[in-house]
């Protein structure tokens, strides 16, 4: 199967998944107990005001009509009224989503930068003290929840050593760059405000590492197992017997096939990073979409809840599609399996 057809098929499956997710989340949000209009206006609001708000939100209509209003509004920029912020949910997403996206991207980068060298080193030095140390550390990384890691990092590197900031995106006195993408690091680079870039990255390190530790520990162990298996395979031993340099054998014949199982798990770990962002953003007082989603849940803000869940679903689908493309490049046989 050609790369174009392979990517097209992956995107088609992703769109179908998102449509199914939208229907499921919409129905679940609507059947939750309680009256959103009453929750928004308070217990002392007159019935006429509650009824008017319900009519404004189309809550008196059948579910399929409510879904039609919602899905059609998605494409016209009307994402519904947020009962938490009392404005269009799209405006909330534009304000809060970039901070979460920046956090997730940084966590994904830390994940790959640490998982690959640790897994490769442990696999090549199988059953040595280096391998044993890495295996113990990855066991610990998998066992400890991300919110516990976040608290320990705050206590040690924030309160104790005063090396990293523990709350917010920027230090007091640092002016955010002109908004282009909403991501402070990118906007700082585009506008030449490198002091903002450095400060934003410094604020990202602790929360991003808290999100990345569990996934990178799991991926390092998977990569180690694949490296151990592949370094004793016939094709690797054949290249060694031909006298190829160790660097070429490692990068071309050992690492490339060993990355396939790790990259497959990486797509699933992205979902755990997105899910754990809800707690991490609260711990680090991070003004992102995950924290907004929790407040929306507490306020029974149906439109806000649906938007946050759909954004998480879109992020996961994008990550999964990219991983499918990468695996298709690393192992062309997987493209043929999709076509069967």
PyMOL commands that set and color helices and strands:
alter all, ss='L'
color gray80, all
select helices_A, chain A and resi 3-30+36-41+47-56+63-76+89-124+129-143+146-160+184-191+194-231+234-241+246-283+289-298+302-330+333-339
alter helices_A, ss='H'
color red, helices_A
deselect
rebuild
show_as cartoon
